[in-house]
């Protein structure tokens, strides 16, 4: 006699009863189709269900089959439960919701008590009136570089307004904006202020050490050939910008194809720029005079 089958586990769905004494071709020992419950058939505290794999026992096999994809069982699931729910255990009730703490309301005070305030407040303009902020007048400043040509004297003057703060710096030179002088073509030049050399050690040739004394040079920025004949006759003057200053020194005639920079002779090249600082604008002016034609010839003859 065949041995009695082992008891089924708790999660096992038994197959439909089959008459094994008279097997027919219609008999099926495979997994049986189990009708699935509808979601509405669960208790009121369930919120849904999931399908989990289960083991099924097939007659004639000693070990249960491995879970397959088509061996599924619907299990109700609650919010705070583990699924699947073991057989014989009821689904625990949901935890009661935690009420939100009450909001505390602070009553705003009403109108201030009557009486005169301890701090007097000046009455401002009406709410519909715009507040106009007066504009701060700007201090007029002269252009850094000015150019003028006198037809009568044939003198081309270039005025360079220099910030006097440069005289208290540790810089070793001050350079003007570039400007052009015309020969057979335009050539770029700059004026350069160099402080007086006080000693040969480091920092001995700075404006701060020189105490406002130095020299002015004219520098050619372009490489020019002798065929261009870049010969310039010039004079240099220093003043405050209000017509007051020292008379021009020079003239000096120089060919910039030989050397790109030139200044006044050593005996007249030193200026005391601090004497010409305008107290209102804190600037001083360096004026370069370019002589041409008869004016250049007469100045060189007088020198």
Secondary structure as the mmCIF struct_conf table of DSSP 4:
data_model
#
loop_
_struct_conf.conf_type_id
_struct_conf.id
_struct_conf.beg_label_comp_id
_struct_conf.beg_label_asym_id
_struct_conf.beg_label_seq_id
_struct_conf.end_label_comp_id
_struct_conf.end_label_asym_id
_struct_conf.end_label_seq_id
HELX_LH_PP_P HELX_LH_PP_P1 UNK A 2 UNK A 9
TURN_TY1_P TURN_TY1_P1 UNK A 10 UNK A 11
HELX_LH_PP_P HELX_LH_PP_P2 UNK A 12 UNK A 17
TURN_TY1_P TURN_TY1_P2 UNK A 21 UNK A 22
TURN_TY1_P TURN_TY1_P3 UNK A 25 UNK A 26
BEND BEND1 UNK A 30 UNK A 30
HELX_LH_PP_P HELX_LH_PP_P3 UNK A 31 UNK A 33
HELX_LH_PP_P HELX_LH_PP_P4 UNK A 35 UNK A 38
HELX_RH_3T_P HELX_RH_3T_P1 UNK A 39 UNK A 41
BEND BEND2 UNK A 42 UNK A 42
TURN_TY1_P TURN_TY1_P4 UNK A 44 UNK A 45
STRN STRN1 UNK A 48 UNK A 53
TURN_TY1_P TURN_TY1_P5 UNK A 59 UNK A 60
BEND BEND3 UNK A 62 UNK A 63
HELX_LH_PP_P HELX_LH_PP_P5 UNK A 64 UNK A 67
TURN_TY1_P TURN_TY1_P6 UNK A 69 UNK A 70
STRN STRN2 UNK A 72 UNK A 77
TURN_TY1_P TURN_TY1_P7 UNK A 79 UNK A 80
BEND BEND4 UNK A 83 UNK A 84
HELX_LH_PP_P HELX_LH_PP_P6 UNK A 85 UNK A 86
TURN_TY1_P TURN_TY1_P8 UNK A 87 UNK A 88
HELX_LH_PP_P HELX_LH_PP_P7 UNK A 90 UNK A 104
HELX_LH_PP_P HELX_LH_PP_P8 UNK A 106 UNK A 109
BEND BEND5 UNK A 111 UNK A 111
HELX_LH_PP_P HELX_LH_PP_P9 UNK A 112 UNK A 113
BEND BEND6 UNK A 114 UNK A 115
BEND BEND7 UNK A 118 UNK A 119
TURN_TY1_P TURN_TY1_P9 UNK A 127 UNK A 128
BEND BEND8 UNK A 129 UNK A 129
HELX_LH_PP_P HELX_LH_PP_P10 UNK A 130 UNK A 140
BEND BEND9 UNK A 144 UNK A 144
STRN STRN3 UNK A 145 UNK A 150
TURN_TY1_P TURN_TY1_P10 UNK A 151 UNK A 154
STRN STRN4 UNK A 155 UNK A 163
HELX_RH_3T_P HELX_RH_3T_P2 UNK A 164 UNK A 168
BEND BEND10 UNK A 169 UNK A 169
BEND BEND11 UNK A 172 UNK A 172
STRN STRN5 UNK A 174 UNK A 175
HELX_LH_PP_P HELX_LH_PP_P11 UNK A 176 UNK A 178
STRN STRN6 UNK A 179 UNK A 182
BEND BEND12 UNK A 183 UNK A 185
STRN STRN7 UNK A 186 UNK A 195
HELX_LH_PP_P HELX_LH_PP_P12 UNK A 196 UNK A 197
BEND BEND13 UNK A 200 UNK A 201
TURN_TY1_P TURN_TY1_P11 UNK A 202 UNK A 205
BEND BEND14 UNK A 206 UNK A 206
HELX_RH_AL_P HELX_RH_AL_P1 UNK A 207 UNK A 210
TURN_TY1_P TURN_TY1_P12 UNK A 211 UNK A 212
STRN STRN8 UNK A 213 UNK A 220
BEND BEND15 UNK A 222 UNK A 222
HELX_RH_3T_P HELX_RH_3T_P3 UNK A 226 UNK A 228
STRN STRN9 UNK A 231 UNK A 239
BEND BEND16 UNK A 241 UNK A 243
STRN STRN10 UNK A 245 UNK A 245
HELX_LH_PP_P HELX_LH_PP_P13 UNK A 246 UNK A 248
STRN STRN11 UNK A 249 UNK A 255
TURN_TY1_P TURN_TY1_P13 UNK A 256 UNK A 258
BEND BEND17 UNK A 260 UNK A 260
STRN STRN12 UNK A 261 UNK A 263
TURN_TY1_P TURN_TY1_P14 UNK A 266 UNK A 268
STRN STRN13 UNK A 271 UNK A 272
HELX_RH_3T_P HELX_RH_3T_P4 UNK A 273 UNK A 276
TURN_TY1_P TURN_TY1_P15 UNK A 279 UNK A 281
STRN STRN14 UNK A 283 UNK A 291
TURN_TY1_P TURN_TY1_P16 UNK A 293 UNK A 293
HELX_RH_AL_P HELX_RH_AL_P2 UNK A 294 UNK A 302
#
